[in-house]
């Protein structure tokens, strides 16, 4: 979906577009950025034990800083532009994850909410600027709308992508094929004569689940529990490094060659449309058929037998061990970090701070999952024992379980039991 347009008027003032030309390089680096958005966010959140909410706050602050720098520029510069895309990809992903993992909002609701929000942003942008084209991002107002749209598309792409996985039970490797196929179909309709602005934004949204599935496929272990994703076992850190390196190499190439730089004159009106209205109407019908076919495929896939998460009762049986025995072979620093989060959750539960207790329990789960690869080989029996009690505790908060949060007394009971097991 490569396009080249220049809008020139005799009276217009020369302005440099703040968005790169849509060439093959645009789509390559966009997919790379979305993959980093998935893997890097997981690494910061889980491997470093920062926690989902804290990670979101960190990247929101970083997003504000890099966006401010980007908005101050007078023309498109590859490095700050794509740095902003990387940061917004992580930030948008985290916002959806908070709704899903922290607030227990169903993915279909998140998808619907972000779809409505995107429609509102597009509507406001159109009413104010009378264009949604990225070839005319030549004012502060248009660029602000552009970045707000990008943020919402990342959140929407995350929600719809995760919802698709939830409906179908597909592995990340298999799930790559759906957004890839849809992007190919959209490209074919664009070449036929579909509206280029509509085609661009549809493909832009779909690059998010495409990149995320690629990231999950590369980072997920080769062997996992039933219902858990499997992949090439590169890990989130290695995957992030690889794709950040590819992004840097591509940005350096674009900086040197300037092959994605386009200049436009700011004018009161866009350049006259050159599309064929009849072909646009036919292509629009094609988009509708594509949407219906996709919905039919998801309904069919949802009805097929597929492996879901292991039954809850399977995770709650464990060998009874003396206090502290289960973690005896684990590094003391890691055990101390787990106990600190459990103690924080217990303290908040006792004081009536339900939000704080839930957040600490979520961070405890994230840290425990992140440490699985290093702790489980040290003592399979001890790890299984702690994992079973961890699961009981998480169930009282409704984390990773379909039940609503239980009474604080039940949460305190399971947290105390977990702290006792960890000595």
ZAMARGU-4260 file (C-alpha; in steps of 0.2 Angstrom, whole numbers, plus 5000, padded with zeros to 4 digits):
<rodrens>
0) 5000/5000/5000 | 5012/5013/4994 | 5006/5030/4989 | 5014/5046/4983 | 5004/5062/4983
5) 5009/5080/4983 | 4996/5094/4986 | 5002/5110/4978 | 4993/5127/4976 | 5000/5144/4970
10) 4995/5153/4985 | 4999/5139/4998 | 5014/5141/5010 | 5027/5127/5008 | 5026/5115/5023
15) 5035/5099/5027 | 5023/5085/5031 | 5026/5078/5048 | 5022/5060/5043 | 5032/5049/5032
20) 5027/5044/5014 | 5018/5027/5015 | 5030/5015/5006 | 5034/4997/5010 | 5047/5004/5023
25) 5033/5012/5032 | 5024/4995/5034 | 5039/4985/5038 | 5045/4997/5052 | 5027/4998/5058
30) 5025/4980/5061 | 5042/4980/5069 | 5036/4993/5081 | 5020/4984/5086 | 5031/4968/5090
35) 5042/4978/5101 | 5026/4986/5109 | 5020/4968/5114 | 5037/4960/5119 | 5045/4975/5128
40) 5030/4979/5138 | 5029/4961/5144 | 5048/4962/5148 | 5046/4978/5159 | 5030/4972/5167
45) 5035/4954/5171 | 5053/4951/5170 | 5058/4966/5180 | 5043/4964/5191 | 5038/4983/5189
50) 5020/4978/5188 | 5007/4983/5175 | 5000/4999/5182 | 5018/5006/5186 | 5023/5001/5169
55) 5009/5010/5161 | 5013/5026/5172 | 5031/5025/5166 | 5027/5024/5148 | 5013/5037/5149
60) 5026/5049/5155 | 5039/5044/5142 | 5025/5046/5129 | 5022/5063/5134 | 5040/5068/5133
65) 5043/5060/5116 | 5027/5067/5109 | 5031/5084/5115 | 5048/5083/5106 | 5040/5076/5090
70) 5027/5090/5090 | 5040/5104/5091 | 5048/5098/5075 | 5044/5107/5059 | 5046/5092/5048
75) 5046/5074/5048 | 5062/5067/5055 | 5064/5048/5055 | 5071/5045/5073 | 5059/5055/5084
80) 5044/5050/5073 | 5047/5031/5075 | 5053/5033/5093 | 5036/5040/5096 | 5027/5026/5087
85) 5037/5013/5098 | 5032/5022/5114 | 5014/5024/5109 | 5013/5006/5104 | 5019/5000/5121
90) 5007/5013/5130 | 4992/5008/5120 | 4995/4990/5123 | 4997/4993/5142 | 4980/5003/5143
95) 4971/4988/5136 | 4980/4976/5147 | 4975/4986/5162 | 4957/4985/5157 | 4958/4967/5154
100) 4970/4961/5168 | 4967/4974/5182 | 4949/4979/5180 | 4943/4963/5173 | 4934/4971/5158
105) 4929/4958/5145 | 4939/4960/5129 | 4923/4962/5118 | 4918/4977/5129 | 4936/4984/5127
110) 4935/4981/5108 | 4918/4990/5107 | 4923/5005/5118 | 4939/5008/5108 | 4930/5006/5092
115) 4917/5020/5097 | 4932/5030/5104 | 4941/5029/5087 | 4925/5034/5078 | 4923/5049/5089
120) 4941/5054/5086 | 4939/5052/5067 | 4923/5061/5067 | 4930/5076/5077 | 4946/5076/5066
125) 4935/5077/5050 | 4923/5090/5056 | 4938/5101/5061 | 4950/5098/5047 | 4939/5090/5033
130) 4952/5077/5029 | 4959/5061/5037 | 4973/5060/5025 | 4991/5057/5033 | 4998/5066/5017
135) 4992/5083/5025 | 4998/5082/5042 | 5005/5099/5041 | 4998/5108/5056 | 4999/5106/5075
140) 4980/5102/5076 | 4981/5089/5062 | 4996/5081/5070 | 4988/5080/5087 | 4973/5071/5080
145) 4985/5060/5071 | 4994/5054/5086 | 4978/5052/5096 | 4971/5041/5082 | 4987/5031/5083
150) 4986/5028/5101 | 4968/5023/5100 | 4972/5011/5086 | 4985/5002/5096 | 4973/5000/5110
155) 4959/4994/5099 | 4971/4982/5089 | 4977/4975/5106 | 4959/4972/5112 | 4953/4964/5095
160) 4968/4954/5093 | 4967/4947/5111 | 4949/4944/5109 | 4952/4934/5093 | 4964/4923/5102
165) 4951/4921/5116 | 4938/4916/5104 | 4948/4904/5093 | 4961/4896/5105 | 4973/4898/5091
170) 4992/4898/5094 | 5002/4914/5091 | 5010/4907/5075 | 4993/4902/5068 | 4985/4918/5073
175) 4998/4928/5062 | 4989/4922/5047 | 4972/4931/5050 | 4978/4949/5051 | 4991/4945/5037
180) 4977/4939/5026 | 4966/4953/5030 | 4980/4966/5026 | 4983/4957/5010 | 4964/4958/5005
185) 4964/4976/5010 | 4979/4979/4999 | 4970/4971/4984 | 4955/4981/4987 | 4965/4997/4988
190) 4974/4993/4971 | 4957/4990/4964 | 4951/5007/4968 | 4946/5008/4987 | 4947/5024/4996
195) 4965/5026/5001 | 4962/5034/5018 | 4950/5020/5023 | 4962/5007/5017 | 4977/5015/5026
200) 4968/5015/5043 | 4961/4998/5042 | 4978/4991/5038 | 4986/5002/5051 | 4974/4994/5065
205) 4978/4976/5059 | 4996/4978/5060 | 4994/4979/5079 | 4988/4961/5081 | 5000/4955/5067
210) 5015/4962/5076 | 5009/4956/5093 | 5006/4938/5087 | 5023/4938/5079 | 5031/4944/5096
215) 5021/4931/5106 | 5026/4917/5094 | 5045/4922/5095 | 5045/4924/5114 | 5033/4910/5120
220) 5041/4894/5126 | 5042/4879/5115 | 5033/4868/5128 | 5019/4875/5139 | 5004/4870/5149
225) 4988/4866/5140 | 4980/4882/5133 | 4996/4892/5135 | 5004/4900/5120 | 5019/4891/5112
230) 5033/4898/5101 | 5051/4899/5097 | 5056/4902/5115 | 5067/4917/5112 | 5060/4926/5127
235) 5053/4944/5128 | 5070/4952/5131 | 5079/4944/5116 | 5064/4947/5105 | 5064/4965/5110
240) 5082/4967/5107 | 5081/4959/5089 | 5067/4970/5084 | 5074/4986/5092 | 5090/4983/5082
245) 5080/4980/5066 | 5070/4996/5069 | 5086/5006/5072 | 5094/4999/5056 | 5079/5004/5046
250) 5078/5021/5054 | 5096/5024/5050 | 5093/5019/5032 | 5078/5030/5030 | 5088/5045/5038
255) 5102/5043/5025 | 5091/5039/5010 | 5077/5051/5014 | 5066/5039/5004 | 5051/5041/5015
260) 5051/5060/5015 | 5037/5070/5006 | 5035/5089/5005 | 5018/5097/5004 | 5011/5114/5003
265) 4998/5119/5016 | 4982/5124/5007 | 4965/5127/5012 | 4959/5112/5003 | 4966/5095/4999
270) 4971/5090/4981 | 4957/5085/4970 | 4952/5067/4972 | 4957/5056/4957 | 4949/5040/4962
275) 4935/5032/4953 | 4919/5034/4963 | 4911/5018/4956 | 4926/5007/4960 | 4926/5015/4977
280) 4908/5009/4980 | 4912/4992/4974 | 4928/4991/4985 | 4917/4997/5000 | 4905/4983/4997
285) 4921/4972/4997 | 4926/4978/5014 | 4909/4974/5020 | 4910/4956/5013 | 4927/4954/5021
290) 4920/4959/5038 | 4906/4947/5036 | 4918/4933/5031 | 4930/4937/5045 | 4916/4936/5058
295) 4910/4920/5051 | 4927/4913/5052 | 4929/4918/5070 | 4912/4911/5074 | 4916/4894/5066
300) 4933/4894/5075 | 4925/4897/5091 | 4914/4882/5089 | 4928/4870/5085 | 4936/4860/5099
305) 4952/4868/5105 | 4962/4867/5121 | 4958/4880/5134 | 4966/4883/5150 | 4968/4869/5162
310) 4954/4867/5174 | 4955/4877/5189 | 4955/4862/5201 | 4970/4854/5192 | 4980/4869/5198
315) 4976/4868/5217 | 4982/4851/5222 | 5000/4851/5228 | 5011/4841/5240 | 5010/4848/5258
320) 5027/4855/5263 | 5033/4862/5279 | 5034/4881/5280 | 5048/4888/5270 | 5053/4871/5263
325) 5046/4874/5246 | 5057/4889/5243 | 5073/4882/5252 | 5082/4880/5235 | 5076/4897/5228
330) 5087/4912/5228 | 5084/4922/5244 | 5082/4939/5234 | 5069/4932/5223 | 5059/4925/5238
335) 5061/4941/5247 | 5053/4951/5232 | 5039/4939/5231 | 5035/4940/5250 | 5036/4959/5249
340) 5022/4960/5236 | 5012/4947/5246 | 5014/4957/5262 | 5009/4973/5253 | 4993/4964/5246
345) 4989/4958/5264 | 4992/4974/5272 | 4980/4983/5259 | 4967/4970/5261 | 4967/4972/5280
350) 4965/4991/5278 | 4951/4990/5266 | 4961/4996/5251 | 4954/4984/5238 | 4962/4992/5223
355) 4979/4992/5231 | 4977/4974/5237 | 4972/4969/5219 | 4986/4978/5211 | 4999/4970/5223
360) 4992/4953/5220 | 4993/4956/5201 | 5011/4962/5202 | 5015/4946/5213 | 5007/4935/5199
365) 5017/4944/5186 | 5034/4942/5195 | 5030/4924/5199 | 5026/4920/5181 | 5042/4930/5176
370) 5053/4919/5188 | 5046/4902/5182 | 5059/4899/5170 | 5073/4901/5183 | 5064/4894/5199
375) 5055/4879/5192 | 5071/4869/5187 | 5079/4872/5204 | 5065/4863/5213 | 5050/4856/5203
380) 5041/4850/5219 | 5043/4866/5228 | 5038/4877/5213 | 5022/4866/5211 | 5018/4868/5229
385) 5020/4887/5229 | 5011/4889/5212 | 4996/4879/5218 | 4994/4891/5233 | 4998/4906/5222
390) 4983/4901/5211 | 4972/4899/5226 | 4976/4917/5232 | 4974/4924/5214 | 4957/4916/5213
395) 4951/4926/5228 | 4955/4942/5218 | 4947/4935/5202 | 4964/4936/5194 | 4966/4923/5180
400) 4949/4916/5185 | 4931/4920/5179 | 4924/4923/5197 | 4922/4940/5204 | 4934/4945/5219
405) 4930/4936/5235 | 4928/4944/5252 | 4943/4952/5260 | 4944/4939/5274 | 4946/4925/5261
410) 4959/4935/5252 | 4969/4937/5269 | 4967/4919/5272 | 4975/4914/5256 | 4989/4927/5257
415) 4993/4922/5275 | 4994/4904/5269 | 5006/4909/5254 | 5017/4919/5266 | 5018/4904/5278
420) 5023/4892/5263 | 5037/4905/5258 | 5043/4905/5276
</rodrens>
